[in-house]
Amino acid sequence: MRLSVALCTYNGAQYIREQLHSILQQSMAVDEIIICDDGSSDNTVKIIRTIASTTPILVHVHINKNTIGVKRNFKQAIELCTGDYVFLSDQDDVWMPNKVERIMEWFKFNPGKSVVFTDAYLINADGKQIGRRTQFQGVGFRQYQRQMFLDGHGLEVFMMANRATGATMAFRRAEIPLLEDDWGQILHDEYIAVKALIQNKLGIISVPLIEYRQHEGQQIGSSCSDQEIENVYSDWNFYDPAKSMSHIKNWKFELTPLLSMHISMLEKRDKMRHSSFGWLQEIATAKDYWECYGKYMWRYVKADARKTAGFIWHKLILK
């Protein structure tokens, strides 16, 4: 069993040393670290090669002739990995010492899953923890939504927004053909996560296993304020079919029966919310709510009924 790390760099000299040391000092060692550099103009590559000369672990550096961007660079790094398991890594984070061991233990007890992502501590440019909020909270992945995910309703959660941070992800390389399609408008982490989710092969570890650094120079991050998070990921927005449809319009996945049912239900709910007789339609389609959302149907019915009542109030009374 071989373990690979796919790590992408671009002008990461400030933090790459600390990140590489955190990977090399894991309680369970990886076999190779594949690094694709996207044309750094600083000392990133020099630092990597210096560290590589001091470790028995294979550290392979591939330097792009031209800048190709985050998505294509990660795809390239993943394809260069030879391990049975691949861990994704950013250049500026810090791994907890037992990250690899903890994830491999999870895979051992979850043989039916192919991809997993974890929570993360948020740290600033100086490596100090930012408040008491973790990455799951930063992307609006609340406790009840995590429970929904564990109950088999992860599709509803991911239809609102991506909850899987690529820097925390790992997957079985051979079991799922992750990279044969165009990733479209979404990033590599959402593509991998949702594709696995549609196949019921996505899992979570609700424990922070990395320190996810937030700083001005990062290409992707989670540095929005608590108020912005509350506005974007409020319960009201979570059950809004229009927002879900807006998010998934960039998905380029084969329409499985489950995904087709969800999209059809979102369209029905959106029409009902903007109808004076939507509440009657909700009663008539209670069976559809149950088939789509199961034991969580009343959360959606309640949200849609409130929206319909608001529509009627504004159209008939406040007009």
Secondary structure by P-SEA (a helix, b strand, c coil): cbbbbbbbbccccccaaaaaaaaaaccccccbbbbbbcccccaaaaaaaaaaaacccbbbbbbbcccccaaaaaaaaaaaccccbbbbbccccccccaaaaaaaaaaaacccccbbbbbbbbbcccccccccccccccccccaaaaaaaaaccccccccccccccccccccccccccccccccccccaaaaaaaaaaaaccbbbcccccccccccccccccccccaaaaaaaccccccccaaaaaaaaccccccccaaaaaaaaaaaaaaaaaaccaaaaaaaaaaaaaaaacccaaaaaaaaaaaaaaaaaaaccccc
